[in-house]
Amino acid sequence: MNNKIVILVFVFIFCVSTSCSSSNDVELTVPPTDNSGGGSDGVVNDQTDYDILVRNPVVQTWYTPDPAPMVYKDTLFLFVDHDEDDADYFYMKDWQLYSTTDLINWTYRGTPMSTATFTWARQGDKAWAAQAIERNGKFYWYMCAQDNETGADALGVAVSDSPVGPYHDPLGKPLAPPTWGYIDPTVFIDDDGQAYLFWGNNNLWYAKLGADMISFEGDIHQIDVMDEEAFGPIIRTQNEDGSIKLKTNYEEGSWLYKRNGIYYLLYAAGGIPEYMAYSTATNIAGPWKYQGRIMDSAEQSFTIHGGNVDFKDRHFMFYHNGILSNGVGIRRSTCVEEFTFTNDGKIPFMRFTETGIRKSVGTLNPCERVEAETMAWSQGLKTDQTAGHHHYVTSIHDGDFLKVSAVQFAGKEYSKFTACVAATQSGGSIEVHIGSMTGPLLAKLEVTPTGAMNDWQKLSVDVSRQENGLCDLYLVFRGGEGELFNVDYWQFE
């Protein structure tokens, strides 16, 4: 990012003012609200009476800044960066992936890409904002990092046959010559099939992508970010040496979207701290017209970054903030707000909410395999940090829990609760409660040693009651001191 000295000073002041903790644990600033549905047992029979309470941020196991949603078939995939737990600046080694089919429960799909994917990139840091898109059955993940040879910012692309990877770098070099400010790529495919890449910090560039999606077709164009009609009135900011710099609202983090023939360009605006604004045009090359602010500066974060997506006939805006404790502006987390376009096609101003989404677009079937890393909320837990298709929940201690919402028991037949676990010690257990951590107990599974924390065994226990409706399920983990066990998946049978 530009203005490094200014940002570093701002980080220090921001952390002091928000009382940064030195702990590396990701704990919750916003506690979950128990959802007991319509009855005393926490179960309701009619989904219209079921009050969904999605909590922001949507992921609690890791810090997940710069969200880039992508819809593919019936699934919303969420490509995110990853702020390290001990970051004291923008310390980022890899990129993570999550998915959902109901917008309530999010499944960790692994860490498919890191700086190691790109031999030309500085290793172990500067894995900044990225976005993926599907074309002709392949997935193209555009990223930015620091070029090893020049030290300048550089754009890159990785390709896969699946959204979850494996991803590889088809070029072995940056997508374009490294240049200061070449960060935050956003990719867009227009109605005529032409693909574009926009990017830039304190400047804004764009280019057509070739049919192969890994090269530029024609020239790189620079948009005049000092155009007040395009990006709003001139403002005063500060350079690294303390001198005054005049600029418009555009800062970084562009995002492209099209609706009813109108192009929407969303971006972080206003300098530091940033807020989210947007401009529109009837041609992707402009001219752009400034439309105003979408969101204020993010809570406990001096940056904001994200984008909007349509999913199952509804509109959602993703962004990040710092409200997980120890989070602040350098350890940020993905949030989501639902919105409706105005009658004249404008994006409304959105206030931040703790609940995010109140109505699910689907339900979870507890009698099919549910990956343990599928959660609506959690506390104290981590997931593995690997690529591939096998993932699990780890770092489980006494009193930790995960919650899944919109769980539909109606019409299901079952007599047992089953979980696939790995453990080296006895004394641990999984309690399954309805509606809250202390709600009616549906099952209690005693976890026995399997030999190692990667030796998996399927264990079962009879359920203590039958449910027939829609509810939240809480898996509460109990045991002695230290790390208890790992969990791969669970299911009612």
Salt bridges, closest charged atoms under 4 A:
ASP41 OD2 - ARG465 NH2 3.76
ASP51 OD1 - ARG358 NH1 2.87
ASP66 OD1 - HIS305 ND1 3.66
ASP66 OD1 - HIS320 ND1 3.45
ASP83 OD2 - ARG332 NE 2.89
GLU84 OE2 - HIS82 ND1 3.55
ASP85 OD2 - LYS382 NZ 2.72
ASP94 OD1 - HIS82 ND1 2.78
ASP125 OD2 - ARG122 NH2 3.68
ASP161 OD1 - LYS138 NZ 2.62
ASP184 OD2 - HIS305 ND1 3.93
ASP190 OD1 - LYS258 NZ 2.85
ASP191 OD2 - LYS258 NZ 2.94
GLU251 OE1 - LYS247 NZ 3.21
ASP296 OD1 - ARG293 NH1 2.97
ASP310 OD1 - HIS315 ND1 2.70
GLU338 OE2 - ARG314 NE 2.74
GLU354 OE1 - ARG55 NH1 3.35
GLU371 OE2 - ARG369 NE 2.77
ASP384 OD1 - HIS391 ND1 2.89
ASP400 OD2 - HIS397 ND1 3.77
GLU431 OE1 - HIS433 NE2 2.90
GLU431 OE1 - ARG478 NE 3.68
ASP462 OD1 - LYS416 NZ 2.79
GLU467 OE2 - ARG465 NE 2.28
ASP472 OD2 - LYS403 NZ 3.63
ASP488 OD1 - ARG369 NH2 3.94
ASP488 OD2 - HIS390 NE2 3.13
GLU493 OE2 - LYS458 NZ 3.23
